[in-house]
Amino acid sequence: MLAKLTSKNQITIPKDILSKIPKVDYFKVELNDGNILLKPVKVLETNLGDIRKKMEDLGISEDFVAEAVQWARSK
């Protein structure tokens, strides 16, 4: 199957292909040995208010989270 790249750098994925994967709105795009690879990505809805409330209930500050992320990235 062919897909045309538009002047806005958009490609329509053929319906036959999309019908064979779960319904998704986002794809991870990778370049692998000159081939473009699209991987379906499931995005979860989050409620930041609920997360902040849970952090407050647990006594976790935003600074603590930032420090934890920095520590994890250094490993």
Buried (B, 14 or more C-beta within 10 A) or exposed (E): EEEEEEEEEEEEEEEEEEEEEEEEEEEEEEEEEEEEEBEEEEEEEEEEEEEEEEBEEEEEEEEEEEEEEEEEEEE
